Amino acid sequence: MVLEKEDLNFNNMYQNVESVKPSGLDLKDRLVGVQRVTKVTKGGRAFGFSAIVVVGDGNGVVGHGLGKSKDVASAIAKAVEDAKKNLVRIPLIKGTLPHEQKGKFGGARVNIIPAAPGTGVIAGGALRIVLEAVGVHDVLSKSQGSSNPHNVVKATFEALLNLRDANTIAKNRGISLQKVFNG
């Protein structure tokens, strides 16, 4: 796959992030949450719904999206379409993460730590949904601060997007893989 300039600099914030096209992937969507929102007008209250969804192939490709509509079904459908537009590849090593990473968004803070095989996904709420969609099988994590699902999902994505594997580090530094580990 040929990477283009905007693919290497996802949202001009993260380095080494590969954007992925949804065609040809077996994506599964997971609903994180649905909120009922109310707009008060002079004619009374107008109800609407917002849904946040995470899609992933369980093999390192994941995306999240937000959908808003007057009814729940179309809000979820819009969220799934939005999530498919924001797919990224996350480096995984033997079903876990390459290294420990922290993420922060708004009032939500998350800490994800690689774990030994057989540990399972030790995570709760929105954090668990994102990690399972990525395809992580063994991980320890802690979500602190705000438990707002929107902010927890975005904080988790920030942590995941900052992950780098040894091959990427060696390529960026222009050194061999042996030198990364042995100095």
VOZATI-793452 format. One line per 2 residues: number of its first residue (from 1); for each residue x, y, z of N, C-alpha, C. Coordinates in steps of 0.05 Angstrom, whole numbers. Layout:
VOZATI-793452
NUM = X/Y/Z/X/Y/Z/X/Y/Z  ...
end
This chain:
VOZATI-793452
1 = 17/-24/0/0/0/0/18/25/0  13/43/-18/28/68/-20/16/89/-2
3 = 33/100/16/23/120/34/27/147/22  7/164/25/9/191/15/15/210/38
5 = 22/235/32/31/254/52/10/257/74  -16/259/68/-36/264/88/-40/238/105
7 = -34/214/93/-37/190/108/-16/188/131  8/198/125/30/197/145/26/217/167
9 = 9/238/163/6/258/183/-24/262/189  -36/241/201/-64/240/207/-72/264/224
11 = -89/281/213/-99/305/227/-76/324/235  -53/322/222/-29/338/228/-21/336/258
13 = -28/314/271/-22/312/300/-6/287/305  -12/265/292/0/239/299/19/231/277
15 = 42/221/285/62/211/265/57/182/260  65/173/237/65/144/230/38/131/232
17 = 16/146/227/-10/135/227/-19/130/199  -27/105/194/-35/97/167/-65/97/165
19 = -76/114/148/-105/114/143/-112/90/126  -135/79/130/-143/54/116/-170/59/102
21 = -172/48/78/-198/49/63/-215/26/72  -242/30/75/-259/9/85/-265/-14/66
23 = -259/-10/40/-266/-31/20/-249/-56/25  -262/-79/24/-248/-104/26/-242/-112/55
25 = -252/-97/75/-248/-104/103/-274/-115/114  -271/-135/132/-294/-146/146/-298/-130/172
27 = -311/-108/171/-314/-90/194/-339/-97/211  -335/-97/237/-357/-101/255/-361/-75/271
29 = -386/-67/273/-391/-42/288/-401/-48/316  -392/-32/335/-400/-35/363/-411/-8/372
31 = -435/-8/383/-448/16/393/-437/22/421  -426/46/424/-415/55/450/-437/67/467
33 = -453/85/454/-474/98/470/-493/113/452  -517/116/462/-538/133/449/-548/153/470
35 = -548/178/463/-558/199/481/-583/212/469  -603/217/486/-625/233/476/-620/262/483
37 = -621/279/463/-616/308/467/-642/323/462  -645/345/476/-670/361/474/-663/390/467
39 = -677/400/447/-675/428/440/-702/441/447  -701/461/463/-726/475/471/-730/498/452
41 = -753/498/439/-761/520/421/-787/532/431  -795/553/417/-820/566/426/-844/547/422
43 = -841/528/405/-863/509/400/-863/485/418  -844/484/437/-841/461/455/-814/449/453
45 = -812/424/461/-786/410/461/-783/393/435  -759/395/423/-753/379/400/-732/358/408
47 = -739/332/407/-721/311/415/-705/301/391  -680/294/397/-663/282/377/-645/262/391
49 = -629/248/375/-611/227/386/-583/230/374  -563/225/391/-536/224/381/-525/197/389
51 = -510/184/370/-498/158/375/-469/158/369  -453/145/386/-425/142/381/-419/112/376
53 = -405/106/354/-400/79/345/-370/75/340  -361/51/346/-333/43/340/-335/20/320
55 = -320/21/298/-319/-1/279/-290/-11/278  -287/-37/274/-260/-49/272/-262/-76/260
57 = -238/-85/250/-237/-112/238/-225/-133/257  -218/-125/281/-207/-143/300/-178/-151/294
59 = -166/-136/275/-138/-142/267/-122/-117/264  -127/-97/281/-110/-72/281/-122/-49/266
61 = -145/-52/253/-158/-30/239/-183/-21/255  -185/5/261/-207/14/278/-214/43/271
63 = -238/51/276/-247/79/272/-271/85/289  -276/110/295/-299/118/311/-314/140/297
65 = -340/141/302/-357/162/289/-380/170/306  -390/194/300/-413/205/314/-435/210/294
67 = -460/202/301/-483/207/284/-505/220/300  -519/239/287/-541/253/300/-565/252/282
69 = -589/247/294/-613/246/278/-637/248/297  -661/250/284/-686/251/300/-694/224/310
71 = -684/202/298/-690/175/308/-664/159/312  -665/139/329/-642/124/338/-629/109/314
73 = -645/95/298/-634/79/277/-617/94/257  -627/117/249/-612/133/229/-588/146/242
75 = -589/153/268/-566/164/282/-544/143/283  -551/118/288/-531/96/289/-519/92/261
77 = -536/92/240/-527/88/213/-508/111/205  -514/136/212/-496/158/206/-469/155/221
79 = -471/145/246/-446/142/261/-428/120/249  -440/99/239/-425/77/226/-411/88/201
81 = -426/104/185/-414/115/161/-391/134/168  -394/150/189/-373/169/198/-349/153/207
83 = -353/131/222/-331/115/232/-315/102/209  -329/94/188/-315/82/165/-297/102/150
85 = -303/128/154/-287/148/141/-262/154/156  -261/146/182/-238/152/200/-222/127/208
87 = -219/108/190/-205/83/197/-175/87/198  -162/76/218/-133/77/220/-122/50/228
89 = -97/45/222/-84/20/230/-68/24/255  -72/6/275/-58/7/300/-38/-17/301
91 = -13/-12/309/6/-34/311/0/-53/334  -2/-79/328/-6/-99/349/16/-119/348
93 = 24/-130/371/44/-151/372/33/-174/388  28/-197/375/19/-221/388/-6/-216/405
95 = -25/-201/395/-50/-197/409/-50/-176/431  -27/-162/434/-26/-141/454/-13/-116/441
97 = -7/-96/458/4/-71/448/35/-71/449  48/-55/432/77/-54/433/89/-42/459
99 = 75/-23/471/86/-11/495/63/3/510  69/12/535/49/27/551/44/54/539
101 = 20/64/541/14/90/530/-9/103/545  -7/130/548/-29/145/561/-42/163/540
103 = -68/168/544/-83/186/527/-101/204/543  -106/228/532/-122/247/547/-139/262/526
105 = -164/265/533/-182/282/516/-203/293/535  -205/320/535/-224/333/554/-217/325/582
107 = -237/316/597/-232/308/625/-225/278/628  -225/264/605/-220/235/607/-191/229/603
109 = -180/211/620/-153/202/617/-153/171/617  -138/159/598/-136/130/597/-107/122/597
111 = -102/99/609/-75/87/610/-78/58/600  -64/51/578/-65/24/568/-37/11/570
113 = -37/-13/580/-12/-27/586/-12/-55/573  9/-62/558/9/-89/547/10/-110/569
115 = -2/-134/563/-3/-155/583/6/-182/571  12/-200/589/21/-227/581/-2/-242/568
117 = 4/-261/550/-17/-277/538/-34/-291/559  -60/-292/555/-79/-304/574/-91/-285/594
119 = -82/-260/594/-92/-240/613/-121/-232/606  -126/-228/580/-152/-219/572/-153/-188/571
121 = -176/-177/564/-180/-148/562/-190/-139/589  -172/-126/605/-180/-115/631/-186/-86/626
123 = -211/-80/620/-219/-52/614/-249/-51/618  -259/-27/621/-288/-23/626/-300/-3/607
125 = -325/-6/602/-341/14/587/-331/18/559  -329/44/551/-322/51/524/-294/43/517
127 = -276/42/536/-248/34/532/-247/5/523  -263/-13/535/-264/-41/528/-274/-44/499
129 = -294/-29/492/-306/-32/465/-285/-25/444  -270/-3/448/-249/5/429/-227/-16/427
131 = -218/-25/450/-196/-45/449/-204/-71/437  -229/-80/441/-238/-104/428/-242/-101/398
133 = -250/-77/390/-253/-71/361/-226/-71/347  -206/-62/361/-179/-62/349/-169/-90/345
135 = -176/-108/364/-166/-136/362/-146/-142/384  -145/-126/405/-126/-131/427/-139/-153/444
137 = -123/-174/451/-133/-196/467/-123/-195/495  -100/-183/499/-87/-182/526/-78/-154/532
139 = -92/-141/551/-85/-113/557/-95/-106/585  -80/-90/599/-89/-78/624/-94/-49/619
141 = -115/-38/631/-121/-10/626/-135/3/650  -133/29/650/-147/44/671/-158/70/659
143 = -184/75/663/-196/99/654/-201/117/679  -191/141/678/-193/159/701/-206/185/692
145 = -216/201/712/-228/226/705/-256/222/695  -263/236/674/-290/235/663/-297/208/652
147 = -321/199/656/-330/173/644/-348/178/620  -349/203/611/-365/210/587/-355/193/563
149 = -372/176/551/-363/157/530/-350/171/507  -359/195/499/-347/209/477/-318/215/483
151 = -312/226/506/-285/234/513/-267/209/519  -279/188/530/-263/164/535/-255/151/509
153 = -273/150/489/-266/139/463/-244/155/450  -246/182/451/-226/199/438/-199/197/453
155 = -200/195/479/-175/192/494/-161/165/488  -178/144/485/-167/118/477/-155/119/450
157 = -168/132/431/-157/135/404/-130/151/405  -129/171/421/-104/186/423/-81/168/432
159 = -87/152/453/-67/133/462/-59/113/441  -78/102/427/-73/82/406/-57/94/383
161 = -64/118/375/-51/131/353/-22/139/359  -15/141/384/13/147/392/30/122/395
163 = 18/98/391/34/73/393/52/70/368  77/60/373/95/55/351/109/28/356
165 = 112/13/334/126/-12/337/156/-8/331  172/-29/337/201/-27/334/210/-21/306
167 = 196/-33/286/203/-29/258/200/0/250  178/13/259/173/41/253/194/59/265
169 = 201/53/290/222/69/304/249/67/290  256/42/282/281/38/267/281/53/241
171 = 259/52/226/257/66/201/259/96/204  245/107/225/246/136/229/274/146/237
173 = 288/130/253/315/138/262/336/131/241  329/115/221/349/107/201/370/88/212
175 = 362/71/230/381/51/242/369/23/239  385/3/245/376/-24/243/359/-31/267
177 = 343/-53/263/325/-62/284/341/-72/309  365/-84/304/382/-93/326/391/-70/343
179 = 397/-47/330/407/-24/344/386/-11/362  360/-14/354/338/-3/370/338/-17/398
181 = 342/-43/398/341/-58/422/367/-59/438  390/-60/423/416/-63/436/432/-38/439
183 = 422/-15/429/435/10/433/458/15/415
end
